[in-house]
Amino acid sequence: MSFLSCVECTVCGQRHDPKRILTVCETCGQMLAARYDLERVRASVSKDALRQRPPGMYRFRELTPLDAGEVPVTLGEGGTPLLALPRLAAHLGMRRLWAKDEGQNPTGSFKARGLSMAITRARTLGARGFVIPSAGNAGGAAAAYGARAGLPVVVIVPRGTPPAAIAEAQIAGAHVFTLEGSIATAGKVAAKVAPELGWFDLSTLKEPYRLEGKKTIGLELAADLDWRMPDVLLYPTGGGTGLLGIPKAYEELRAMRWLTGALPRVFAVQAEGCAPVVKAFREGAPTTTAWENPTTRAAGLRVPSPFAGRQMLTVLRETGGGAVAVSETAIQEAQQRVARLEGIWTAPESAALVAALTALREGGEVAGDTEVAMIFTGAGLKYEPPPLAPPVDLAGSDAEVLAELKRAIRP
Ligand SMILES: *Cc1c(COP(=O)(O)O)cnc(C)c1O
């Protein structure tokens, strides 16, 4: 028995039986979300008991959809460090700045959490294979967890997806396909192909359990800060699983009375070349509309028509947060700044958060004593590096080498 009570439509509220493999709401076609018997969770586990368990996202097992005895398909995801960023904070005139470094997950991104959970549940409920449209990291993670589960995976990505993500999927034995367009185009193909193959479509938020995996970032964040919430949360937003998942974690912990007070102000950060959430937020629109010609090097942000636009906008508005778009140049500069100041080579998607925070500080929307947490969603190593000067080649006599080296390191 799990602590799951039902899976509910986020729009019409229809309840679905979690013993079946679920996709979207059978009545209205909208996004589903898992609901738990939180009083029973509260009675079954304590904060102290949690601390004694091995690290990783399944530490929070009672707040996951897993059945009793269900063995997760895992590579050790979660348990990532919440790093203080004192040097970057000083640079921004701040005192309390954190990054949850999700680049330290298996497969180098937080997609590991969602796909471990989704593939675990789908396998238990009878899935025989998977199809996933992806901007890169989700496909790589699906391939890895599919291999781990011994089930076949089809990955469909746009042309121009970072080569490391494609290689990662291929080396794990997935069938990888590229096409012209974006993840939206890939999603349309996946929706056609999956029923033909009889395989399960893992598209973002079109099944309820990837969200539950991403939610564990919020559970960990709460524990990392000793059961407090930060004032502001910055999230690099594509399909929005973390943007919805982290507040969901906070709400559940609040209902369990493990957390008190207001949720952080949540800010969605996007790239100027693909900012449907920012646009809809500014216009006061109830949901997003498709973004034409999406372009950005931050592959995970290249999501022109997120399925859960409506739900994301609700979170931003209800928490008093906002939405910020940043330029490609600002992303590149921020990526190098975080690496130089804090030693973290983070993905362009998460570097966008640092660029956005700089803008929010300049605009006075975030004060110097505001406590800010950023979700560094992936490792920079998986992407084409930003333009850097070639290393100085040392050649010649010892004296020449020494002279060359000294010249190069002089400020
Ligand atoms: C997928 C991805 C994102 C966007 O996450 P969503 O949950 O789709 O909003 C951000 N950063 C990285 C590195 C990603 O792989």
The ligand as a MOL file (V3000), in Angstrom:
LIG
                    3D

  0  0  0     0  0            999 V3000
M  V30 BEGIN CTAB
M  V30 COUNTS 15 15 0 0 0
M  V30 BEGIN ATOM
M  V30 1 C 14.6390 20.1670 -18.7580 0
M  V30 2 C 15.5660 21.2000 -18.2210 0
M  V30 3 C 15.1030 22.4260 -17.7260 0
M  V30 4 C 13.6650 22.8060 -17.7620 0
M  V30 5 O 12.9510 22.0280 -16.8470 0
M  V30 6 P 11.3570 21.9240 -16.9090 0
M  V30 7 O 11.0210 21.1330 -15.7340 0
M  V30 8 O 11.0160 21.3110 -18.2010 0
M  V30 9 O 10.8480 23.3240 -16.8130 0
M  V30 10 C 16.0370 23.2770 -17.1720 0
M  V30 11 N 17.3510 22.9810 -17.1300 0
M  V30 12 C 17.8370 21.8250 -17.6010 0
M  V30 13 C 19.3010 21.5750 -17.5280 0
M  V30 14 C 16.9650 20.8880 -18.1630 0
M  V30 15 O 17.4560 19.7410 -18.6240 0
M  V30 END ATOM
M  V30 BEGIN BOND
M  V30 1 1 1 2
M  V30 2 1 2 3
M  V30 3 2 2 14
M  V30 4 1 3 4
M  V30 5 2 3 10
M  V30 6 1 4 5
M  V30 7 1 5 6
M  V30 8 2 6 7
M  V30 9 1 6 8
M  V30 10 1 6 9
M  V30 11 1 10 11
M  V30 12 2 11 12
M  V30 13 1 12 13
M  V30 14 1 12 14
M  V30 15 1 14 15
M  V30 END BOND
M  V30 END CTAB
M  END
